[in-house]
Amino acid sequence: MTDRAVRLTRLSYVAAPALLVVYGSIRLLVEGSREPGAAWITGHLAFFGGVLFFGVLCGGLRRTVVVAAGAVRRRVARVAWAVALAGVGAAAVQALIDLYVGFRAADKPEMSELFTRVQDVPGVLPVVYTVVPLFLYLGMIALLAALGGSGAVRPLVLFVLGTVAIAANLNFLPLGGLCYLLAFAPLRHRVPDPRDRGAVISSPTQVG
């Protein structure tokens, strides 16, 4: 991993939740954010960027566990990373559909019609909207749990609280994003640099 990749990964720990806050705030506070127009496009660009950064963040958590944890937690982290990436992919497709509809529709009724057409395609609802996107949250919870140690408890609790808030009501997206920011920002310094051979060599001695 290059210096640029390490910096990008560490940036994702702040950028992913911050962009979620931006999206949620636009959705909640900006007039016209629920219909075609600049607010819809701006909000969903932030959402799409945040989803991509969450994908990078998941990779950072996996690398942190692989370098610092024992064999069992390394296996858990690899599986959790794959599960989370499936969720990232589904959420990214959802954001792209939202952007396409926002650019294509002239008004809110046409937007609703376009969404209906897309969601009527067999398999789209569970894969893109209702089931697979949840894999991101499940994978992230497992990755945070795999970090282990007392320093992982606070991020895990904050992430769960943020997720519960968002699940309860999408108007709580800014609050959920803030919880995520408080959870992940302190962890960015734990992203390993593989060129630090001491960290890489020491990890195989751990077994738990």
C-alpha positions, 0 to 999 in steps of 0.5 A, a space after each residue: 500500500 502506498 502513502 497515498 492509499 494509506 492517506 485515502 483510507 484514513 480520510 475515508 474514516 472522516 469523509 464517509 460519515 461526513 458525507 452522510 451528514 451532508 446528504 441527511 442535512 440536505 434531505 431534511 433542511 433544503 427545500 426541493 430535496 424530495 423532487 427533481 432539481 439541484 438539491 436532489 442531485 447534490 444530496 445524492 452525489 454526497 450519498 454516492 460519495 459517502 457510500 464509496 468512502 464506506 467501501 474504502 473504510 471497510 478495507 481499512 478496518 479489515 487491514 487493521 484486524 488482519 495486522 493486529 489480531 489473531 487467526 480467528 478474528 482475521 477470518 471474521 474480518 475477511 468474511 465481514 469485509 466481503 459482506 460489507 462490500 456487498 452492501 456497499 455495492 447495493 447502496 452504490 447502485 441505489 444512489 446511481 438509480 436515484 441520480 439517474 431518476 433525478 436527472 431524467 424526471 421533470 417533476 415529482 410524479 414522473 420521478 415516482 413513475 420512474 422509480 416504480 418502473 425500476 423497482 418493478 424489475 424482478 429482484 431489484 427491490 431485495 438486491 438494491 433496496 431492502 435486503 442486500 444494503 443491510 449487509 453493509 451495516 452487518 459487516 461493519 458491526 462484525 468488523 468493529 467487533 473483530 477489532 477487539 480490545 477496550 478501544 473498540 467498544 466505544 466505536 461499536 456502540 456509537 455505530 450501533 446507535 447511529 444505525 438504530 437512529 437511521 433505521 428508526 427514521 431517515 430524518 435522523 440521518 444527520 444524527 446517525 452520520 454524526 454518531 458514525 463520525 465519532 465512532 470512526 474518526 478516532 480509529 483512522 490512526 490505527 490504519 496500518 502501513 504495510 511497510 511497517 514490518 514490525 506490525 506485520 511480523 508481530 501479528 502471526 504470533 497472536 491466536 485469539 
